[in-house]
Amino acid sequence: MNQSRAGVRCRALCNVITAKGLLPRDTQGILLYETNTLGRRVVMVDWDNGMRTAVPPHEIAVLKPEGIRT
C-alpha cells in the first residue's frame, strides 16, 4: 500500500461504474492510498459525494494544490 499521495485532491475524468454505483464525471475527492489488487493498480478515494471506492488511476486527475505555480 502506497500512501505517498494521501490527502491530495483529485477528480473523476469520466463517469466511473463502481461496486457502490455510478461515480459522476468531475466528482472530486481525496486520495487515501494506492495499491495493487488482483494484479491491477487502483487508487482508493474518499469522494465528496460520500462514496469511498477504488478506481483505476487512469480515470482520475490529481488536482494541483492552490497557490502552487508551474
C-alpha positions in Angstrom: 0.0 0.0 0.0 1.4 3.4 -1.1 0.3 6.4 0.9 2.7 8.9 -0.6 -0.1 10.9 -2.2 -2.6 10.6 0.7 -4.6 13.8 1.2 -4.2 15.0 -2.4 -7.3 16.2 -4.1 -8.4 14.6 -7.3 -11.4 14.4 -9.7 -13.0 11.8 -11.9 -12.2 12.2 -15.6 -15.3 10.3 -16.7 -18.3 8.5 -15.3 -17.0 5.5 -13.4 -19.1 2.5 -12.7 -18.2 1.1 -9.2 -19.5 -1.6 -6.9 -21.2 1.2 -5.0 -22.9 2.7 -8.1 -22.2 5.4 -10.6 -19.5 8.0 -9.8 -20.3 11.0 -12.0 -17.6 12.7 -14.1 -15.9 15.7 -12.4 -16.7 14.4 -8.8 -13.9 15.5 -6.6 -12.3 13.7 -3.7 -9.3 13.0 -1.5 -6.7 10.2 -2.3 -6.3 7.8 0.6 -3.8 5.3 -0.8 -2.8 3.3 -3.9 -2.4 -0.4 -4.1 -2.3 -3.4 -6.4 -5.4 -5.6 -6.2 -5.7 -8.8 -8.2 -2.8 -7.7 -10.4 -4.3 -4.2 -11.1 -3.2 -0.9 -9.7 -6.1 1.0 -8.0 -6.5 4.2 -6.1 -8.8 4.4 -3.0 -10.6 7.7 -2.9 -12.9 9.3 -0.4 -15.2 11.2 -2.7 -17.0 14.4 -1.9 -20.4 12.8 -2.7 -20.0 10.4 0.3 -18.6 7.4 -1.7 -15.4 5.7 -0.7 -14.3 3.5 -3.5 -11.3 2.3 -5.5 -10.8 3.5 -9.1 -8.2 2.8 -11.8 -5.6 5.6 -11.8 -6.2 6.5 -15.4 -9.8 7.5 -14.5 -8.8 10.3 -12.2 -6.8 13.5 -12.4 -4.7 14.8 -9.5 -5.5 18.4 -8.8 -2.8 20.9 -8.3 -2.9 22.4 -4.8 -3.9 26.1 -4.7 -1.1 28.6 -4.5 1.4 26.4 -6.4 2.5 27.7 -9.8 4.0 25.6 -12.5 
